[in-house]
Amino acid sequence: MGTGRCHQGGKENARLGQTGEATTAGTRKVIGAQFYTVGVPEEYFKGDSLSPRDHNNHGTHTASIAAGSAVEEAAASFHGIAAGVARGGAPHARLAVYKSCWSDGSCFETAVLAAIDDAIHDWVDVLSLSLEMSENSFAALHAVKKGIVVVHTAGNKGYLMQTIKDTSPWVITVAATSIDRSFPTVITLGNKQQIVGQSLYYQVKNSSSYRGDFTNLICMPFCTAEDLNGTDVKGVILFCNDKGATFLQAAQYIVDNGGSGLIVSPTIVDDLFNIAEACQGIACVVVDIADADKICQYYDDSSSPLAKIEPACTVTGNEILAPKVASFSSRGPSVTYPAILKPDIAAPGVNILAAKKDSYAVLSGTSQAAPHVAGIVALLKVLHPDWSPAALKSAIVTTAHVTDERGMPILAQGSSLKIADPFDYGGGNINPYGAAHPGLIYDIDPSDYSKFFKCAIGTKRTPVTCNTTTTLPAYYINLPSISVPDLRHPITMYRTVTNVGEVNSVYHAAVQSPMGVKMEVIPPVLIFDAANKVQTYRVKLSPMWKLHGDYTFGSLTWQNDQKAVRIPVVARITIQEI
């Protein structure tokens, strides 16, 4: 999906996209729509149509997050849940749609590359890619060379390290965080004890299904299809105390056999990733481990255990601990390019309300996080039309939040909660207002990337030439981050910043060294005026220990009374080749 202007030109027969039947092109919002079948086996078209129409609603959901027009509170909700005014990040932007993935979610590289080629040809301003591509997704570099900002998902393979895929330095790679909204759901046990979980359960009008009355409760330790086989769940609320590992199987069993509700106890209760689609309107609730024990204790102690579930309500505001990096969000470092810090930034991606067909759905994923950033980029391009993709990325990364509104460190979900680090969220959680006025930016000429990737960035159609003798470690790129995976001896890197704030400005370096590393910044003060808008400084990292260790984290912040321009610093001390 692209946002922005759409210029026609060149040879139409060079395009691989097709408009097909039932196209949505020509509306005020969608100004172009094409689909791509090149390299896609025919069996993947089953259940879909050879048109740009979105049959699995993934593209509709993400497009409305990036650029959806404002919809008033009365119309925007999921069956009354999460009601409020809904709008995209850049509601006045236009959309050009390039459908290269098919109904089961499969994306083929040939189709994606053809779509990117056409988007470049159309002069879109922003490419929002809510899909996974390989490490060497160099096609995006050609877009960046044309001034197009490419926003990409970090992936949903978290929470373990090294699960991130695309680590291209020329794109903005986005992790997912939670927002300050929750959907508390009250479970009342037969002994009047009340437990609060999370769900998207809503009361179905004129339905014979469960309506919130007390009904029989069954507590089972495991709920695989084999465990449940033959269990009578008609009219019953089933509790599965297996940490949610078999949630989808249990939900399907409940739906197929007339169950009234399902309660599960996953490790993470904030993310309702599959719950609405899997439960099909029945009462499915997630509770934490402590509450799970209370439910099963009641079940064990009662001769006739009962429970009832109320519909979910919506709570927003500072009562909710947010943001937190989502457990599913893929983590760095990259296996292939650990000298490029990824992800770059984090943005809302948990339980996001957005368009689905002619209504709304609540979905989670880095697919939902990336279009938040794409919409913000579209707004920044209007405010700063002369800034390069690298400058816009720098503004987003260097102004991000690493604490919540109470000043507490942002946390990351996983097997347990921990303080988030750059492998979880890059520069931090996105701060749109700060990105609009960053003070300093780290800019990059796109041709400089060829010095760091052994010239492997060309295609037959668009060859790239470079001098292989100049190939350098990627941490020398003028990125708004530093990642040194093999610090065995002192290393000095240079960074160049451009003043885009007040003409006469003085910035002082605030250094937070990674543990075990001595970090020196020279000079420690940068002075800008009308004649000196660009300054170069050097960073020297020196190992303080003789140790083959793990990654540690720090930061470098250039600050004055008005601005704080922060970049994350990551280093791993080694004593042998890795």
ABEGO torsion letter per residue (X at the ends): XBBEBBBBEEBAAABABBAEBGBABGBAABABBBBBABGBBAAAABGBBBBABBAAGAAAAAAAAAABBBBBAAABBBGGBGBEBBBBABAABBBBBBBABBAAGBBBAAAAAAAAAAAAAAGBABBBBBBBBBABBAAAAAAAAAGBBBBBBAEAAOABBGABBBABAABBBBBBBBBBBBBBBBBBBAAGBBBBBBBABBBBBGBABBAGBBBBBBBBABABAAAABGBBABGBBBBBBAGGAAAAAAAAAAAAAGBABBBBBBABAABAAAAAAAAGGBBBBBBBAAAAAAAAAAAAABABBBBBBBBBBBBBEAABBOBBBBAABBBOBBAABAABBOBABBBBABGBBBBBEABBBBBBEAAAAAAAAAAAAAAAAAABAABBAAAAAAAAAAABBABBAAGBBBBBBBABBBBBBAAAAEAEBBBAAAAABAGBBBBBBAAAAAAAAGGAABBAABBBBBBAAABBBAAABBBABBBBABBABBBBBBBBBBBABBABBBBBBBBBBBBGBBBBBOBABBBBBAABABBBBBBBBBBABBBBBBBBBBBBBBBBAABBBBBBBBBBBBABBX
